[in-house]
Amino acid sequence: MPDRSPQKLAALATAAVRGLDVVACGRAEADGADFDVAVVVDAAQGRWTVRASRRTAAAAALDAETGLLRGLQGRVPFAVPAVVGTVDLPDGGRCVAHRELPGVPLEPHDLRPGPGLAASVGRALAAVHQLDAALFADAGVPVYDAEEYRRRRLSELDRAAATGFVPPRLLTRWEAAMEDVARWRFAATPVHGDLVAEHVRTDGERLTGVLGWVDAKVADPADDFAWLAVGAEPDALESVLEAYAHARVEAPDPDLLVRARLAGELALARWLLLGLRTEDEEVVEDARRMLDELDSHADAAPLGS
């Protein structure tokens, strides 16, 4: 598996972007397990993000994301990365470079109720979920209906259970939520698929940009609320949901928040599976610690009760 240094990524960026004069570079705060990511600074003090895939599957996802980003330009009320240049990698895949989005990461616990930033987040999510699904399908991202996606989640849970590292009470809680088929009657929509603080940018008053679209798909709109359902204060989350519902043409399904909470909790199981797949003991231990912590604090009642 390649492990490219920021210096190597900076050199790739100069090949991808004609005339780019790099004067500084450093590793990005979040590089994930499937990508090498660096931030480079050009001679005019402009900042760039450079990403290169580490694995074949990640390379395909990065190509799909690049196509999707072109289609998203001008179709959402916030900035998305505009890929300026790409270069093929000698070991397969591609390296892409785009200008860094302005703003700071949006931490869910920083949201406050009211018509300001929280409402801006709700309107932004509504805009994504009302995009034409064909735009996503044409980019080559996955497309699921509600039942297909529920089964995908169940399969994911089975893999996590097989590790023996997930506390039994959490498994019971999650299984009950996923086997309650009535809660999975949603209309599949385009979703970002990996909304976390480092993928969302704000100027303090509104959501200004969203990056990290490599997990985009047509699936459950609740997925894009997972980070808020587990991290935002209830009153702030209510403001997000109110603005979202007001901006949507069709009313959100009544179980959206239940599935969002489930998705937020299941993110820990996916983190565990990722650590095992990449044989990263540090990730595995981090996931196990967070699962145990969730188990100790989770309400004994089923999700949505």
Number of C-alpha atoms within 10 A of each C-alpha: 9 11 11 18 15 20 17 12 26 29 16 22 29 18 17 21 17 10 9 17 16 20 12 15 22 15 18 16 10 12 13 10 16 19 21 22 26 26 23 28 20 16 11 10 11 11 19 22 23 29 26 29 27 20 17 13 11 19 21 17 21 25 20 22 22 19 17 21 19 14 14 18 14 10 13 17 16 17 18 25 21 17 18 14 16 22 17 14 13 7 11 12 20 21 25 24 29 21 18 18 21 13 15 17 18 22 17 19 14 13 24 20 16 17 15 16 24 29 28 22 24 24 23 23 25 23 18 20 22 16 16 13 18 12 16 25 16 12 20 18 21 15 18 16 15 18 15 12 17 20 13 13 17 16 12 15 20 13 14 20 16 9 12 9 17 20 15 12 13 21 17 11 17 20 16 13 19 19 13 9 12 10 17 20 16 19 14 20 23 27 26 23 21 20 21 20 17 16 18 21 23 22 14 15 13 19 26 23 22 23 20 19 22 21 17 23 22 26 26 26 26 25 23 22 26 27 21 25 24 18 19 20 16 15 14 22 26 19 23 29 23 17 21 24 18 15 18 16 10 10 10 18 15 11 15 21 22 20 24 22 21 22 24 21 21 21 16 20 25 17 19 25 20 18 19 16 11 13 11 13 12 11 18 20 15 14 23 19 14 16 23 15 11 15 17 13 9 15 10 11 8 15 17 12 5
